Amino acid sequence: MNVPLIIFSSQDFDDLPTRKHRIAKKFASQGSKVIYIEAPFTHLSAIKDPTYRPKVERKNQIREVSQNLWVASPPPMMPFYGRFGFAQNSACRTLAGFAKKAIEKTSFPKEFACLFYLPWMEPVTRMIKPKVALYDCVDDHAGYGGTSSKSFIERAEGKLCKKCDTVFVTARSLAKRLSLFNPKTVYMPNAVDPELFRQVRPSPEIEKIPAPRVAYAGALRWWFDTSLMLEVAQRMPKANFIFIGAERNGELGEEGQRLRSLGNVHFLGKRPQEELPSLMSGASCGIIPFRQNSLVASVSPLKLYEYASMGLPTVSVPMEELEGMPEDVVKIAKTSGDFILEIGKAITEGPNKKRMEDFVSKNTWEARIKTFEETLLGLWQEK
């Protein structure tokens, strides 16, 4: 049975793929019609941040990117939807109205399921009335700060959880909190597609950088610990540190500039996912150098699974989701000294490939999405 699905995403479709992209493509490939609504943005962000210019240029566009899959780029909306109820309702009216436009343009079925990725979207469920409503919580959204109010987001998220038929979460800490609002909460951590992240030869670009290499692939945002990496890179001058990902609007600040100036540090910028294996290949380990806060405490680090699939052990700051994982897969570093020590061990000892393969085989997107599909299909048939 094919279930038509509308995804209200927190990412744009051309961002580095995560679970929401995989769900969209998987459902479409199996014959379900899917509308992927890209991340919302405000009039204010469009003015303040030049990186939003492409979003402004494609606003209101609805385009078919493959059979059964449409990507819809919403118009800008009122700011402060994460702080004030009137702004939240205004933003939700904008999104709901745009969703109805996409439904009409694509001749979408009248009955459909909705998958939400942002915590303040409960009003949308009342405005478009999906047959099944699901919330996939991948972060502690109240920990983002910015223009959002922590207490407002927590209340809004509670309402969304109560409204949805099932809540999915990536982390045990999220499950503990959100199950208080909805007992039908399913723990579904991140995973990997082994075929996409298999080991390949290093690219010529990487071969020019002397070994040993230490690599990071992911967003370079405010949660990236530049202070930690500055100290580690300075104290390990013989190792080369490779950072793959985009920095938004100078968020790494002055310490980020100092990090860039080091001779053993290489920032490669944002790259397509298909290039990552050749850029990461030949590294001694992958790293997760995040700041310690409530947001990071509730993360299911996608890059851990991707590193493991490429045969790289991970050195990471402490996270609840990493507790109990095999030591051959991930080493936890509580201090900068520990971080340096564990990177050094990874360089000298090399990976345990058998343990990596076993770990990856138990954590595939195919298995995770099957859990999601079975849950959604069961809810669909009940109604």
Secondary structure, 3 states (H helix, E strand, C coil): CCCCEEEECCCCCCCCCCHHHHHHHHHHHCCCCEEEECCCCEHHHHHHCHHHHHHHHCCCCEEEEECCEEEECCCCECCCCCCCHHHHHHHHHHHHHHHHHHHHHCCCCCCCEEEECCCCCHHHHHHHCCCEEEEEECCCHHHCCCCCCHHHHHHHHHHHHHHCCEEEECCHHHHHHHCCCCCCEEECCCCECCCCCCCCCCCHHHHCCCCCEEEEECCECCCECHHHHHHHHHHCCCCEEEEECCECCCCCHHHHHHHHCCCCEEEEECCCHHHHHHHHCCCCEEEECECCCHHHHCCCCHHHHHHHHCCCCEEECCCHHHCCCCCCCEEECCCHHHHHHHHHHHHHHCCCHHHHHHHHHCCEHHHHHHHHHHHHHHHHHHC
